[in-house]
Amino acid sequence: METIIINPDEAHPFKPFIDPAIYPLLNEDLQLMALGLLEDGRPVGAAIGITDNYNDFNVLSIYVDPQFRRKGGGTMLIQGLEESLEFQNSGPAMLSFIEGKSSDNEAFFKFAEAIGIYEASDFEHLYAVPLSSFYESDLFSGKYDSNNIRQISKINVKEDDAFWSKYISTDSTVQSYMLGNLRSNPEFSFVFTQKGEVLGYLLLGYSKRFHKKPLIKLSSFSAPNVTSALLGTFLSMSRNAISPDTTVLIPAPDDRYETMLGRLKGARNLQHNYIL
């Protein structure tokens, strides 16, 4: 087997081995690195990564045809990425994996063990949480000034510009690409503003990768009282519209969110991060 660099105009033969949420990025003007794995000239695997705003390299997609696993192909892809990074003076390289089918989960964890990489805990995670756990918790039952919180469809033009500026500048590179663009529901998406400044937001929607599970995206820069207010408002307005049996996905960008979500019954982390 051998690895080659995948150019956008030559990527189609490798499409079956690239995450569907990641493949379209090959045609965008991004700092992507894509490697293909060949066996006798036939594509049998691929890996794609991106350099984020902090000069760290994140592996977004890696896959090897099951017929060619445990033969060194995955290791060759990882080594190929690492060798290419040496010439770019990039920061640390991280491989993130979001759980999906049980068979894919098992294969990935065996692969990680085989190449000797270990999970790092101090990075962003993605939690699956039953909505009923929020209703049963007393964490978000306080009274809040509703004048500061409005549906995203009802903010003015100035506030809308401020929201998008804040959203773009603080959004997580890794999860944005891994999950795909979030299609938000304006009825259950809220912005916390004060004197024209955006202090926080809560977006409810669906991602390209998890199009059947709603995702709640919370602003990473918000003070704890703002986050609680946004969640309290969402829970109050969605109680009669969304079944409490629904499982929602929630990105946790730092320890503060990890602690909050960890206190909810049934919350489970789906994202695993490894330093290469």
C-alpha positions in Angstrom: 0.0 0.0 0.0 1.0 3.6 -0.5 -0.3 7.1 0.3 -0.8 10.0 -2.1 -1.9 13.6 -1.7 -5.5 14.0 -2.9 -6.1 17.1 -5.1 -9.7 18.4 -5.3 -10.1 17.5 -9.0 -8.9 14.0 -8.3 -10.9 13.3 -5.2 -14.0 11.5 -6.6 -12.5 7.9 -6.4 -11.8 8.4 -2.7 -15.3 9.7 -1.9 -16.5 6.4 -0.4 -13.8 6.7 2.2 -14.4 10.3 3.3 -17.1 11.4 5.8 -20.0 12.8 3.8 -20.0 15.9 6.0 -16.4 16.6 5.2 -16.1 15.7 1.5 -17.7 19.0 0.1 -14.9 20.9 1.9 -12.4 19.7 -0.6 -13.7 22.2 -3.1 -13.5 25.1 -0.7 -10.6 27.5 -0.1 -9.6 26.0 3.3 -6.3 24.9 4.8 -7.1 21.2 4.2 -4.7 18.3 3.8 -6.0 15.2 2.2 -4.3 11.9 1.8 -5.5 8.8 -0.1 -4.5 5.2 0.5 -3.9 3.0 -2.5 -3.5 -0.8 -3.0 -2.1 -1.7 -6.4 -3.4 1.7 -7.7 -6.9 1.2 -6.3 -8.3 3.6 -3.6 -8.9 1.8 -0.3 -8.8 4.6 2.3 -8.4 8.3 3.0 -7.7 10.9 5.7 -8.5 14.6 5.8 -7.4 17.2 8.3 -7.5 21.0 8.7 -5.3 23.6 10.3 -7.5 25.7 12.6 -7.2 29.4 13.7 -4.8 28.4 16.5 -2.4 26.6 14.0 -3.4 23.2 15.4 -4.1 20.4 13.0 -7.3 18.4 13.4 -8.0 15.1 11.6 -11.6 15.3 10.6 -12.0 12.1 8.7 -10.1 8.8 8.4 -11.3 5.6 7.0 -9.9 2.4 5.6 -11.8 -0.3 3.6 -12.6 -3.1 6.1 -10.8 -5.6 3.8 -7.5 -3.7 4.2 -7.7 -3.0 8.0 -5.1 -4.3 10.4 -2.6 -4.3 7.6 -0.9 -1.0 8.4 -3.1 1.3 6.1 -4.4 3.4 8.9 -1.0 3.9 10.4 0.4 4.9 7.0 -2.3 7.6 6.7 -1.5 9.0 10.1 2.2 8.9 9.5 1.7 10.6 6.1 -0.2 13.4 7.7 2.4 13.8 10.4 5.3 13.9 7.9 3.4 16.6 5.8 2.9 18.6 9.0 6.6 18.7 9.7 7.1 20.9 6.6 4.3 23.3 7.6 5.4 24.2 11.1 2.0 23.4 12.4 1.0 23.0 16.1 -0.2 19.8 17.8 -2.2 17.3 15.7 -5.4 16.0 17.1 -7.6 13.2 15.9 -11.3 13.6 16.9 -13.9 10.8 16.6 -17.6 11.2 17.1 -19.4 7.9 17.9 -21.8 6.5 15.3 -22.6 3.0 14.3 -21.4 0.4 16.9 -19.3 -1.4 14.3 -17.6 1.8 13.4 -17.0 2.7 17.0 -15.4 -0.7 17.7 -13.2 -0.5 14.7 -12.0 3.0 15.6 -11.2 2.2 19.2 -9.2 -0.9 18.1 -7.3 1.2 15.6 -6.5 3.8 18.2 -5.2 1.1 20.5 -3.2 -0.5 17.7 -1.3 2.7 16.8 -0.7 3.6 20.4 -2.6 6.9 20.8 -4.5 7.7 23.9 -7.6 9.8 24.6 -7.0 13.4 25.9 -9.7 14.8 28.2 -9.0 18.5 28.0 -10.6 19.3 24.7 -14.1 19.9 23.4 -16.7 17.1 23.6 -20.2 16.4 22.2 -22.8 15.1 24.6 -26.1 13.3 24.0 -28.6 14.2 26.7 -32.3 13.2 27.1 -34.3 16.4 27.2 -36.2 15.0 30.2 -33.0 15.3 32.2 -33.2 19.1 31.8 -36.8 19.2 32.9 -36.1 17.1 35.9 -33.1 19.2 36.9 -33.3 22.3 39.1 -30.3 23.9 37.4 -32.4 26.1 35.1 -35.5 26.8 37.1 -34.6 30.4 38.1 -36.4 33.6 37.1 -34.7 35.7 34.4 -35.3 39.1 32.8 -37.0 38.0 29.6 -36.5 41.5 28.1 -32.8 40.5 27.5 -33.7 37.3 25.7 -35.5 37.1 22.3 -36.0 34.7 19.5 -33.3 35.1 17.0 -35.9 36.0 14.3 -37.0 39.0 16.4 -33.7 40.8 17.0 -33.0 44.0 15.1 -30.5 44.5 12.3 -27.7 45.8 14.5 -28.1 43.0 17.0 -28.2 40.5 14.1 -24.9 41.8 12.7 -23.4 41.6 16.3 -24.7 38.0 16.7 -23.1 36.8 13.4 -19.8 38.5 14.2 -19.7 36.9 17.6 -20.8 33.5 16.2 -18.1 33.4 13.5 -15.3 34.6 15.7 -16.0 32.1 18.6 -17.2 29.1 16.7 -15.4 25.8 17.1 -13.5 24.8 14.0 -13.4 21.1 14.6 -17.0 20.5 15.5 -18.2 22.9 12.8 -16.7 20.8 10.1 -17.4 17.5 11.7 -21.0 18.2 12.3 -21.7 20.3 9.2 -23.5 23.6 9.1 -26.3 23.9 11.7 -29.8 24.6 10.3 -31.3 26.5 13.2 -35.0 26.6 14.1 -35.8 30.3 14.7 -38.7 29.5 17.0 -36.5 27.8 19.5 -33.2 29.7 19.0 -32.5 32.7 21.3 -30.1 35.5 21.7 -29.2 37.3 25.0 -28.5 41.0 24.3 -27.9 44.0 26.6 -27.5 47.5 25.3 -26.9 46.1 21.8 -24.2 43.8 22.9 -24.6 40.0 22.4 -23.8 38.3 25.6 -24.9 34.8 24.6 -27.0 32.6 22.3 -28.7 29.2 22.2 -29.4 27.7 18.8 -31.6 24.6 18.2 -31.3 22.9 14.9 -30.0 20.0 12.9 -26.5 19.3 11.6 -25.6 17.7 8.3 -24.1 14.7 10.0 -26.8 14.2 12.7 -29.9 15.2 10.7 -32.3 13.1 12.8 -31.2 14.4 16.2 -31.7 18.0 17.3 -28.5 19.9 18.4 -28.4 22.6 21.0 -25.4 25.0 20.4 -24.6 27.3 23.3 -22.2 30.3 23.1 -18.9 29.4 24.6 -18.2 33.0 25.8 -21.3 33.4 28.0 -21.3 34.0 31.7 -22.9 31.2 33.7 -26.0 33.2 34.5 -26.5 34.0 30.8 -26.2 30.4 29.8 -28.7 29.4 32.5 -31.1 32.1 31.4 -31.0 30.9 27.8 -31.5 27.3 28.8 -34.3 28.2 31.1 -36.1 30.2 28.4 -35.6 27.4 25.9 -37.0 24.8 28.3 -40.0 27.0 29.1 -40.9 27.6 25.5 -40.2 24.1 24.2 -41.9 22.1 27.0 -45.2 21.6 25.1 -43.6 21.4 21.6 -40.7 19.0 21.9 -41.1 15.5 23.5 -39.2 15.0 26.7 -38.1 11.6 25.3 -36.1 13.4 22.7 -32.3 13.1 22.9 -30.5 16.3 22.1 -26.8 16.8 21.1 -24.9 19.5 22.9 -21.2 20.5 22.2 -19.2 21.2 25.4 -16.3 23.5 24.5 -14.7 23.7 27.9 -14.7 22.3 31.5 -17.6 24.6 32.6 -20.0 23.0 30.1 -18.6 19.5 30.9 -19.4 20.1 34.6 -22.9 21.3 33.8 -23.8 18.5 31.5 -22.2 15.9 33.8 -24.8 16.7 36.4 -27.6 15.7 34.1 -28.9 12.2 34.3 -28.2 10.1 31.2 -25.8 12.5 29.7 -23.1 10.7 27.6 -20.0 12.0 25.7 -19.8 11.0 22.1 -16.6 12.8 21.0 -13.2 11.3 21.7 -10.0 13.3 21.1 -6.5 11.9 20.6 -3.1 13.7 20.4 -1.0 12.3 17.6 
